[in-house]
Every structure is written in C-alpha cells, then in structure tokens.
Amino acid sequence: MTEKNFYITTPIYYVNDVPHIGHAYTTIAADVMARYKRMDGCDVFFLTGTDEHGQKVSESAAKKGMTPQQLTDELAQNFRDLLPLIDASNDDFIRTTEARHVKVVQQIFKKLLDQGDIYKGTYKGWYCVPCETYVPEASQGENHTCPDCHRPLKEMEEESYFLRTSAYADQLLKFYEEHPDAIKPKVRYNEVVSFLRMGMKDQSISRTSVPWGIPVPGDEKHTIYVWFDALVNYLTACGYGSDEAKMKKFWPVVNHLVGKDIIRFHCIVWPIMLLALGLTPPACVYSHGWWTRDGEKMSKSKGNVVDPHEMVALYGSDVFRYFLLRQVTFGLDGDFSELALVQRVNSDLANDLGNLLSRTVTMIEKYRGGTVPAPAALEPLDAEVRDQALNAFAEYRAFMDNYQFDDALKALWSMIGRANKYIDETMPWKLGKDESLAARLDTVLATLAEELKLAALMLAPVMPKTAVKIWAQLGLNGDVKDQRFGDYRWGGMGEERPTVRRGEGVLYPRIDLDEWKKQAEARANAKKGLAADPGEHEPEISIDDFAKIELRVAQIVRAEPVPKSRSLYKLDLDLGYEKRVIVSSIKDFYTPEELEGRRIVVVANLKPAKMCGVMSNGMLLAAGSGAPHTPEEKLSLLAPVEDIPLGSRVH
C-alpha cells in the first residue's frame, strides 16, 4: 500500500428505477474525486454499477412477461448510458448478475458459513418490500413502518440464514472510535455510533420466497439476501479471490459515496462482513443528502423529478456538474432550482470566468501578437495577486481532499474574482498605449495568463470540457487532465511562451432571463400536456363589459364568394327571429357546401360595416391556430354542442 492509491465507488444502483438526479449526483461527485485524485498523482480505481437481484425486479419482470435477466439486461443499459452523458470516467462497471460476482458472493457466503459467522435459523419479524429490507427494530413499538421510506412493513416468518452481526458489534465500535474519519459527515458518524451502542441483533441474509437471487451454496432453496449480495460488489471488482495484488493495492484506501438512506448497510452490516472476512472496514463512507426541487420533494406524480438527460441537453454536462457541487454543501440536503442554475451560468460562468478568459486572450492577441509574454519585475500588486492565487490553490486542494466541493469551488472563484479586479486595477488597455510601459504590460498579461492556467487545472475535475477549452485558448500543450497538481509552479507560462488561440464565440454566453422564463414555462406546460401560452392577450374586462356583447345561435342558409375578394364569403343567416347577412374571411378553410346548414355563434350587436361592397351585420366566432396566412393555419367555427333553438342567447 502507498498513499498514492485511491479506490472510490458509487453505490450500485437498483435497476428497478430510471436514472434521476440522485444517481447523477453521486456519480458526478465520485467522478470529480476520481479526476482530482488522478491529477493529485494517485493511481485511481473508480467503480460504479447496477444492483439487479431481488423481489421488486422479479415482480416487474413478471408484469412485463419477461424473465428477470431479460429485464435487467434492458434496465442496466439505462445506467450505462448515463455515464458518458455526465462525463463519468469510471474504470469499471459491475452488474450483480455477472458470473464474476456470483462466484465471489457464494465464495464469501461459504467461508463465513464454514467459520460459524453464518448460521441457519428462523426469521420472524417485519420486512419492507419496497426497500427489500428487514427491520428488526420495528418489533419494539406499534408503528410498523419503514424508517427509511416510511411505508407499511410486512410481517414475515421464514427459514433463514443469519450473519452474526452481534458478535462483531463491539469490534466495529472500537474501530470507529479509533477512526473518526471513517464515516462522514460527522452527523452520520454520530448516528452510526449511537446505533451500535444500543446493541446489535444478528442479521437475516437469505430468503426462501424470492427466487431471483444468488443461490446459497449447498442449499439452493435459499437465495442470498439482496443487500448481502449487493455489498460484495466492492470486493468483486477489487479482485477479491482473483487478484491479490489489486486487493492489496486498493482495498485499504476504498472510499464509498452513498445516499444517507443506505448508510446503516454501508456502515454497520458491510464492515461487519469485512471484519468477519479478516479485512479492514472502508477507509471512508461519505453520505450525501437528498435533493428537493423548488422546495418540494420530488415525485413522479408531481412531475417535478429532475431528469439529468434534460438538464444536460439544455445546459451541457459541465454546467450541470458545476451547479450540483457548487450549490450545496456535500453531505447536506439541497434544493434544485433551474432558475438558480441559470443565474449561476450568468454570474459565475459568463460574467466571472468567461469574461476573464475573453479579456485576457483578446489583450494578449492585441498587444503581444498572441504570444504570452515573460513577466518583468513584479510590483507589490502582482505579488499580492500571485500569493492570493497560490493560497486559493492550497485551500482548494485541502477542501477537495475532504469532499468539500462547494468550498473548493469558492476558493477557485475567489481567485477568478481577484484576477478580474486586477484587470481593472492595472488597466492594460492604457498600458498598451504607452511604449515606455511595455515591461509593465508584459507582467500584467503574464500574470493573467498564469491565473487562467491555474484556473483550468482546478476546474478540470469538476468541469472537464470547460478546462479543455481554456487550456486550448491559452495555447498550452498536452491534455489538462494529464497534468499533476504537484508539478505546478507559478511563472511557467512566461518560460513556455505559448501562443493563445481565441475560441469560437464566448465561453459561456449570458442567458436572457425573460426568454428563458418563457421557454421554461412552455416546457413545463408540455410535460403537463398543456399548450404553450400563445400570448396576444387582451386587457381584462368587467362582467358589465361582457354583458354588452350579444351572442346568438344562428344557422348558415347560404354561402357564396364575395366578388373581387380572395378570402371573403357572404353568409345568409337565420337567427330564428330574423334573417341577416354577414361577411367573413373563411373562404380558405371551408367550401360553401361545408358551411350551408351549419349552426354557428355570432356577435349579433356588432355595428354594421361594409366589406368589399357588401354590408355585414354581425360577426361569427371561430378558433384559430398556427401562424396567420401560412399553410399551418387552421380554423374551427364555434357552434353549440346541443341542438338548441336559433336565436338563443349565449351567456
């Protein structure tokens, strides 16, 4: 083992769901840490995958007329497809239905059985079907609901194999007391330690009523409990039983990222399994919070679930990644607001970062022919900017090492903000007008280029595509992700003398908020099956104003074209109590035969007007769609649904 190895995992995601913001969030956080550690000089192993056994999958497959394997093959692909969408750089993707995993699970089960840490008994108690979780503590009270999903529990009794968790509880508690950083954040550490101190019951780890699972070796009427099976994936991928060198290299430095709802399995059951196997518990289990949307819990019924595919399509993967990690402290619950995301694009990415890059590259092209100059002597202001940047870099690294992504990004943006202020303080456009100040201008431009190079390095784990663009515009060689933080030193730009290359368009254009709100409303309406607001609304009227409009039911007796008019018909109407003529521009939509005999609604008290020589005494009502005077325009005449007498008043 060396300090330069790093193993990071996401939970394996249960396939009986569609990828949503929670899956994307954990995977992005793990990817950012994996990218950061690679740039920090570590040999990194990054694992994600899918959990594919259990009762819910079996039931879903039966409803669809599929085998569970057919269903999981289809659903697992959804999670594979998410990875390139969010730019995940995982080294492995594991499925619990793979032969390599089945072999390791059965191998571990048999080892623990043979050494007496697994035994057969009878389970009687409470079980949560949606979570596929036994809840032994539910027997302590009258409220038989799941502590995680809060849905009713099912009372069960069946033969089961048990893991002797009670035998290892004190040993695990001692491990946590000696390794307080093994569970983060601190509130989750306290939760787990408190739970351990209350005492542990042995954990049921097999089922006889769920056929879709890994069979217990030698007793195949039992299948291994889905959580026991799922947790072992971290060992399978790390080479347990097949690659001793890989285990020795990566297991001591494994970091699990999980949602707070599965922390007991990862911080109690899982480390006890490891202790029983003679392995160390994970170096760190970091539990993050849940997302709401605009202050409300996300649910399919509300239609407010954040779809990562939609967000990436609208704003790009880098913006989505940046917002999730910048907006909320990792470990706490957060609220997703698309408006807040757009505001961050405008302020952080367009105004701050984009503006700094654009101004710097433009000035280097204008005043130094595109070549980054070597700095002359530093003035106190230049040294202050350099020191602030290097301090921000040190803070960034310390925060990243501790999963404090938002603080790391704040440190980076403090540097970006200081660089923009430095431009205003030094005014390079004035320096460029005075040849005697050429050396001073060289220092200023070199300092700004240095700031951007460092910013690109710090951005690379979080916004890899953006970092590549900045790196390219600065004319730097190599791939930014292949750089090492430990190799960076201030002043290297002036020695390399790269040639900058302005990119096409701005790095992040500002988003017009008024236009965005219209588009967001249209998208929301489309999801609800509503049409977009067509606009063109008239001022509000009172009930008295409406009462002045006399609407009547009429019947078209005859329709004939108005001479010398392309679009007008002369319509002879019967209102029951009188006959009258109106002129209407509906010739493009109806033939005379389609109109004659139809009942319509007309405005009966409209002031008469002459149209192409014909006096029109009223106006019919119609609904239209599509742009006027285009092939897409459609028209539909308004008419009473029931057969009511002619001349009836429409209220």
Disulfide bonds with the S-S distance in Angstrom:
none
